[in-house]
Amino acid sequence: MSAVAEAPRVRICGARFGIRHVPMRMPFRFGMITLTASAQIHLFLEVESSDGRRATGLAADMLAPKWYDKDPDKSYADNLNDLVAGARLAVEVAMSVPGARSVYHIWRETYEACQVAGAGAGRNPLLASNGPSLVERAMFDGLGILLGVPYHTLLRENLVGIDLGDMHAELAGVAPAEVIPKEPLAQIDLRHTVGLADPIRTADITPDQRLLDGLPQSLQEYVERQGIRYFKIKVGGDADEDAARLAQIAEVLPAGDVTISLDGNEQYDDPADLMGLLDRLEHGERATRRLYDAILYLEQPLDRTVALDSTRAGAIGALSARKPMVIDESDESLTTFKESVALGYRGVSSKACKGMTKALANLALCQRFNEEAGQPGHYTLTGEDLTNVPVVALHQDLAHLAALGVTHAERNGHHYVRGLDYLPESERQTCAQLHAGLYEQPDDDLVCLAVTDGRIGVQSLQLPGLGVGVDIDPEATIPLDDWRPEDLQEAHG
């Protein structure tokens, strides 16, 4: 198979957006914000094949404030409006691409145009890449439906026309089939998010705070009821407070092998402070030392203003030699991961909101760097979450990770949102029936993610398109033209 196979050509012939409000069952505190409700944007993209057949491809993302852009002079509403403007622009660009082209070609033109336009509009490269990623996912979904093949097949047979050498010269001649496994994963270990406001022990929850909604609430309950062994723990940037809280968390971790990542969400601005936190963990009490030993990597602990500062390369390299450092928010452009490796970083996150083709290319780079270093696993692609909730966003990200062979991934939508409560009844029941391995229905009132021995089953996502498998009615969303960010606050306080 050639690196760039002759791919089917499509064109975009229609699009519409819709919004869904997603109330949180408990506050999600990370970095500088605490979310109690969020808005999810949906893209319905009509894709037409060269023989005139049409399919509607879907994509969805949380409109997350203060993650893409942490400019203190911008409000939450500014952040959401920037994301909406970027999504609208991406669709306009994709629809203007002349003739029928490969999905990769349309995405690449859309990505580059949105980067230029985003810079002119004051949108940073990370934010400017979100709109093209929505278009990319919707095209993957639509093409897979047209061809009757799942996402893994689209990649293995390169039916989207991906040219890895076009993004990175050192990957010229590398086909996607050489990068991803022959078969998609059937199960993925869930890496449970421990937010900064999460109760650690069940005894920490006062009677007036107790949810009693059929789901675990404290970290202790999640460990006991779902058998979780992978944890992503948020840290807040104050070494004293972080050390004390991590010591509490260490006491409720299950016995036996556990795997931990620490996520700083850019809250440390001095590598020395972070090194001091690691020192305290390593030389703390027995449980804390065990937590330290279980840390697999540190995810974006440094503010992006210093995270890729070449004058800090020595300090970054020293940290990464101790516990591998992974970039997340700093992963702004197609080449950022390569640039970070030169400073000592050892990994990069995969998030659907940053782009699936980009993640595939970064996985290929990890494999190339590992071969050159002669150290398998030295450089890694990690699976992270931006509160992906059912149906579209969660299914598509899981199908993507299963195709790339990412064996454990952060999932937090099941934790901060009460199952599928916010969806129409038809969607809840279809999820429960069609994706029985992914969801469970413990009672008539609740359909939620099924977590058994810390794992979730993703085999049902291997269906035509990008794993959705549920009819999403655009009329069951709020038309984007009728929505404003203030509506979310007014609806949920």
ABEGO torsion letter per residue (X at the ends): XBABBBBBBBBBABBBBBBBBBBBABBBBBEABBBABBBBBBBBBBBBBAAGBBBBBBBBBBBBBGAABABAABBAAAAAAAAAAAAAAAAAAAAABBEBBBAAAAAAAAAAAAAAAAAAAGBBAAAAAAAAAAAAAAAAAAAAAAAGBBAAAAAAAGAAGBBAAAABAAABGBBAAAABBABBBABBBBBBBBBAABBABAAABBAAABAGAGBBABAAAAAAAAGBABBBBBBAGBAAAAAAAAAAAAAABBBEBBBBBBBAGGABABAAAAAAAAAAAAABBAAAAAAAAABABBBGABBAAAAABAAAAAAAAAAAAABBBBBBAABABAAAAAAAAAAGBABBBBBAAAEAAAAAAAAAAAAAAAAAAGBBGABBBBBBBBGBBOAAAAAAAAAAAAAAGBABBBBAAAAABBEAAABBAAAAAAAAAABAAABBBABAABBBBBBBGGBBBAAAABBBEAGAGBBBBAAABBBAAABBAAAAAAAAX
